[in-house]
Amino acid sequence: MLVFWRNRSTATVVTAGSNVQARGRAKAKARSGYGSIVSVRRANPQDSRLIRKGTWVRRRRNGSSPQFGTAASKASARRIRSRYCPELVRRTR
């Protein structure tokens, strides 16, 4: 199961048989700053493969994933993010 938190951009992977069990186990794993649990969803087949391999699963709250897609779509996303990079650097100083 994937548990989504209010203040995190990625989900926490929890081994559970039901949503209620997943919520309970996720609360036990919660760290300060995570916020409250927003939703719990069963991992789709792509995510299950990543979990079995031991790879970190990145899944956005809207259901999309930055890990899957064509090389061109990933490159396009990197270009878009890099446009905002100088602005982010200016804000942190």
Backbone as a chain_set.jsonl record, in Angstrom:
{"seq": "MLVFWRNRSTATVVTAGSNVQARGRAKAKARSGYGSIVSVRRANPQDSRLIRKGTWVRRRRNGSSPQFGTAASKASARRIRSRYCPELVRRTR", "coords": {"N": [[0.84, -1.175, 0.0], [0.404, 2.283, -0.631], [0.963, 5.154, 1.183], [-0.106, 8.406, 1.459], [1.015, 11.563, 2.532], [0.216, 14.742, 4.05], [2.269, 16.73, 4.075], [4.358, 15.753, 2.523], [6.063, 15.053, -0.532], [6.198, 12.589, -1.666], [5.045, 9.156, -1.449], [4.712, 6.845, 1.346], [5.745, 3.524, 1.594], [3.887, 0.818, 2.689], [3.463, -2.365, 4.083], [0.555, -4.069, 4.044], [-2.72, -5.518, 4.584], [-5.142, -4.255, 4.366], [-6.769, -1.011, 4.018], [-7.218, 0.195, 6.512], [-5.422, -1.151, 8.191], [-3.059, -0.372, 6.937], [-3.067, 2.406, 7.417], [-2.755, 2.427, 10.226], [-0.216, 1.218, 10.532], [1.323, 3.04, 9.085], [1.064, 5.356, 10.612], [2.537, 4.588, 12.803], [5.063, 4.617, 11.679], [5.398, 7.254, 11.109], [7.057, 10.407, 10.894], [8.221, 13.49, 12.374], [6.898, 16.371, 10.828], [5.724, 15.146, 8.634], [2.962, 15.483, 8.589], [-0.631, 15.005, 8.381], [-2.296, 11.93, 7.352], [-3.247, 11.72, 4.025], [-4.272, 10.055, 1.971], [-4.723, 6.532, 1.21], [-3.547, 4.089, -0.915], [-3.66, 1.157, -2.988], [-0.706, -0.263, -4.283], [0.12, 0.022, -7.708], [0.773, -2.303, -10.478], [3.275, -1.508, -11.661], [4.516, -0.05, -9.575], [4.615, -2.055, -7.642], [6.508, -3.783, -8.741], [8.803, -2.157, -8.545], [8.968, -1.934, -5.758], [9.47, -4.599, -5.008], [12.0, -4.867, -6.123], [13.384, -3.257, -4.465], [13.639, -0.606, -4.949], [13.262, 2.922, -4.464], [10.044, 4.215, -4.321], [8.519, 6.704, -6.124], [5.746, 8.556, -6.132], [3.327, 10.754, -7.125], [0.702, 12.714, -5.534], [-1.393, 13.044, -7.287], [-1.388, 10.743, -8.715], [0.416, 10.371, -10.786], [3.775, 9.522, -11.866], [7.21, 10.333, -11.536], [9.051, 8.476, -12.29], [8.375, 6.882, -14.435], [7.881, 6.786, -17.964], [8.669, 8.124, -21.23], [12.033, 8.641, -22.471], [12.208, 11.109, -23.657], [10.057, 12.535, -22.499], [10.89, 12.64, -19.852], [13.23, 14.159, -20.113], [12.157, 16.54, -21.014], [10.683, 17.312, -18.748], [12.799, 17.743, -16.974], [14.013, 19.955, -18.181], [12.003, 21.879, -17.866], [11.904, 22.058, -15.059], [14.483, 23.027, -14.573], [14.325, 25.608, -15.48], [13.117, 26.993, -13.433], [14.983, 26.885, -11.482], [17.064, 28.98, -11.028], [15.421, 30.958, -9.911], [14.53, 29.727, -7.568], [16.934, 29.501, -6.208], [17.546, 32.182, -5.776], [15.519, 32.848, -3.951], [16.197, 31.454, -1.653], [18.395, 32.677, -0.644]], "CA": [[0.0, 0.0, 0.0], [1.098, 3.568, -0.633], [0.309, 6.108, 2.08], [0.243, 9.782, 1.091], [0.987, 12.484, 3.669], [-0.08, 16.128, 3.69], [3.459, 17.567, 3.895], [5.42, 15.065, 1.779], [5.785, 14.983, -1.968], [6.164, 11.19, -2.089], [4.303, 8.258, -0.564], [5.414, 5.864, 2.157], [5.327, 2.156, 1.269], [3.517, 0.067, 3.889], [2.941, -3.698, 3.805], [-0.688, -4.237, 4.796], [-3.779, -6.206, 3.864], [-6.296, -3.372, 4.191], [-6.491, 0.415, 4.2], [-7.189, 0.492, 7.952], [-4.152, -1.667, 8.69], [-2.003, 0.471, 6.368], [-3.077, 3.679, 8.168], [-2.182, 2.173, 11.543], [1.233, 0.989, 10.395], [1.953, 4.277, 8.616], [1.131, 6.274, 11.764], [3.653, 4.128, 13.638], [6.301, 4.982, 10.979], [5.393, 8.691, 10.816], [8.086, 11.244, 11.504], [7.763, 14.879, 12.5], [6.899, 17.091, 9.56], [4.948, 14.45, 7.606], [1.577, 15.951, 8.572], [-1.633, 13.951, 8.504], [-2.441, 11.027, 6.201], [-4.214, 12.234, 3.066], [-4.949, 8.921, 1.343], [-4.035, 5.237, 1.164], [-3.906, 3.396, -2.16], [-2.918, -0.065, -3.318], [0.333, -0.023, -5.291], [-0.19, -0.572, -9.012], [1.802, -3.298, -10.855], [4.595, -0.891, -11.866], [5.077, 0.249, -8.261], [4.906, -3.325, -6.964], [7.796, -4.258, -9.279], [9.856, -1.338, -7.941], [9.064, -2.279, -4.339], [10.142, -5.897, -4.923], [13.422, -4.667, -6.45], [13.997, -2.449, -3.408], [13.806, 0.759, -5.456], [12.402, 3.914, -3.837], [8.888, 4.521, -5.163], [8.097, 8.106, -6.099], [4.418, 8.64, -6.723], [2.683, 12.01, -6.719], [-0.654, 12.561, -5.017], [-2.346, 12.968, -8.406], [-1.292, 9.42, -9.318], [1.486, 10.27, -11.778], [5.078, 9.159, -11.318], [8.352, 10.834, -12.289], [9.953, 7.374, -12.64], [7.949, 6.195, -15.641], [7.664, 7.653, -19.112], [9.71, 8.024, -22.249], [13.23, 9.445, -22.21], [11.908, 12.481, -24.099], [9.193, 13.199, -21.522], [11.703, 12.916, -18.666], [14.131, 15.264, -20.459], [11.315, 17.734, -21.061], [10.381, 17.681, -17.36], [14.03, 18.302, -16.394], [14.193, 21.31, -18.728], [11.028, 22.759, -17.218], [12.342, 22.286, -13.672], [15.706, 23.828, -14.523], [13.972, 27.017, -15.704], [12.758, 27.6, -12.156], [16.092, 26.728, -10.555], [17.656, 30.244, -10.586], [14.45, 31.649, -9.053], [14.55, 29.063, -6.271], [18.214, 29.837, -5.558], [17.425, 33.569, -5.306], [14.619, 32.911, -2.802], [16.806, 30.87, -0.461], [19.494, 33.524, -0.131]], "C": [[0.893, 1.249, 0.0], [0.295, 4.545, 0.222], [0.819, 7.5, 1.745], [0.027, 10.703, 2.281], [0.745, 13.907, 3.184], [1.184, 16.919, 3.335], [4.612, 16.879, 3.165], [5.052, 14.975, 0.318], [5.71, 13.544, -2.463], [5.461, 10.342, -1.036], [5.245, 7.381, 0.249], [4.871, 4.49, 1.797], [5.08, 1.406, 2.571], [2.973, -1.294, 3.464], [1.716, -3.908, 4.675], [-1.737, -4.913, 3.926], [-4.983, -5.325, 3.582], [-5.888, -1.917, 4.41], [-6.359, 0.783, 5.678], [-5.859, 0.049, 8.556], [-2.99, -0.804, 8.191], [-1.919, 1.802, 7.109], [-2.418, 3.51, 9.531], [-0.673, 1.999, 11.49], [1.966, 2.248, 9.946], [2.087, 5.271, 9.759], [2.281, 5.89, 12.684], [4.996, 4.518, 13.026], [6.46, 6.495, 10.829], [6.507, 9.419, 11.555], [7.563, 12.67, 11.583], [7.883, 15.568, 11.15], [6.12, 16.408, 8.456], [3.543, 15.033, 7.476], [0.633, 14.774, 8.693], [-1.664, 13.088, 7.243], [-3.554, 11.56, 5.308], [-4.984, 11.087, 2.416], [-4.069, 7.679, 1.397], [-4.498, 4.542, -0.103], [-3.071, 2.145, -2.336], [-1.906, 0.277, -4.41], [-0.06, -0.696, -6.599], [0.942, -1.532, -9.417], [3.199, -2.71, -11.07], [5.275, -0.623, -10.525], [5.451, -1.024, -7.512], [6.233, -3.903, -7.435], [8.953, -3.485, -8.654], [10.069, -1.717, -6.476], [9.797, -3.609, -4.166], [11.635, -5.771, -5.204], [14.143, -3.877, -5.364], [14.253, -1.018, -3.834], [12.834, 1.685, -4.744], [11.268, 4.273, -4.791], [8.518, 5.985, -5.012], [6.772, 8.198, -6.826], [3.768, 9.916, -6.205], [1.247, 11.753, -6.287], [-1.689, 12.448, -6.129], [-2.257, 11.645, -9.164], [-0.186, 9.271, -10.344], [2.808, 9.939, -11.089], [6.192, 9.735, -12.171], [9.288, 9.726, -12.751], [9.603, 6.694, -13.951], [7.692, 7.2, -16.746], [8.802, 7.486, -20.09], [10.895, 8.894, -21.866], [12.962, 10.902, -22.578], [11.053, 13.218, -23.07], [9.956, 13.531, -20.241], [12.638, 14.102, -18.909], [13.363, 16.579, -20.485], [11.01, 18.226, -19.646], [11.599, 18.293, -16.68], [14.261, 19.725, -16.883], [13.248, 22.301, -18.061], [11.455, 23.077, -15.798], [13.551, 23.197, -13.62], [15.431, 25.304, -14.807], [13.668, 27.727, -14.401], [13.922, 27.607, -11.175], [16.713, 28.057, -10.114], [16.725, 31.024, -9.652], [14.446, 31.049, -7.646], [15.815, 29.424, -5.5], [18.14, 31.256, -4.989], [16.568, 33.657, -4.051], [15.277, 32.397, -1.532], [17.92, 31.727, 0.105], [18.976, 34.679, 0.664]], "O": [[1.988, 1.251, 0.562], [-0.902, 4.737, 0.008], [2.025, 7.746, 1.745], [-1.002, 10.639, 2.954], [1.039, 14.235, 2.034], [1.168, 17.702, 2.385], [5.737, 17.379, 3.19], [3.88, 14.838, -0.035], [5.213, 13.295, -3.561], [5.304, 10.754, 0.113], [6.41, 7.196, -0.103], [3.656, 4.311, 1.705], [5.945, 1.358, 3.446], [2.117, -1.371, 2.583], [1.817, -3.925, 5.902], [-1.658, -4.887, 2.697], [-5.76, -5.604, 2.67], [-4.805, -1.631, 4.921], [-5.5, 1.581, 6.053], [-5.246, 0.779, 9.335], [-2.048, -0.536, 8.936], [-0.822, 2.279, 7.4], [-1.617, 4.347, 9.945], [0.057, 2.563, 12.304], [3.093, 2.499, 10.371], [3.104, 5.955, 9.871], [2.925, 6.756, 13.276], [5.967, 4.728, 13.753], [7.535, 6.97, 10.463], [6.848, 9.084, 12.689], [6.576, 13.015, 10.932], [8.855, 15.367, 10.422], [5.87, 17.027, 7.422], [2.991, 15.075, 6.377], [1.043, 13.674, 9.063], [-1.127, 13.469, 6.203], [-4.664, 11.82, 5.772], [-6.21, 11.138, 2.32], [-2.857, 7.754, 1.599], [-5.698, 4.416, -0.345], [-1.925, 2.077, -1.893], [-2.214, 1.017, -5.344], [-0.516, -1.84, -6.605], [1.976, -1.562, -8.75], [4.196, -3.334, -10.707], [6.455, -0.925, -10.348], [6.474, -1.073, -6.83], [6.997, -4.448, -6.638], [9.965, -4.076, -8.276], [11.204, -1.809, -6.009], [10.647, -3.74, -3.285], [12.445, -6.476, -4.603], [15.373, -3.831, -5.343], [14.994, -0.291, -3.172], [11.706, 1.291, -4.449], [11.516, 4.601, -5.951], [8.236, 6.453, -3.909], [6.703, 7.937, -8.027], [3.67, 10.129, -4.996], [0.653, 10.728, -6.62], [-2.739, 11.832, -5.945], [-2.97, 11.446, -10.147], [0.129, 8.149, -10.74], [2.932, 10.067, -9.871], [6.14, 9.645, -13.398], [10.219, 9.984, -13.515], [10.441, 5.999, -14.527], [7.323, 8.344, -16.478], [9.78, 6.791, -19.814], [10.769, 9.787, -21.028], [13.428, 11.818, -21.9], [11.292, 14.394, -22.796], [9.714, 14.564, -19.617], [12.822, 14.946, -18.032], [13.862, 17.607, -20.029], [11.072, 19.426, -19.38], [11.472, 19.242, -15.906], [14.655, 20.599, -16.11], [13.639, 23.421, -17.732], [11.381, 24.229, -15.368], [13.651, 24.047, -12.735], [16.221, 26.163, -14.415], [13.926, 28.923, -14.267], [13.851, 28.27, -10.141], [16.88, 28.257, -8.911], [17.186, 31.674, -8.713], [14.369, 31.775, -6.655], [15.774, 29.627, -4.287], [18.601, 31.515, -3.877], [16.859, 34.464, -3.168], [14.947, 32.858, -0.44], [18.344, 31.511, 1.24], [19.76, 35.485, 1.165]]}, "num_chains": 1, "name": "protein.A"}
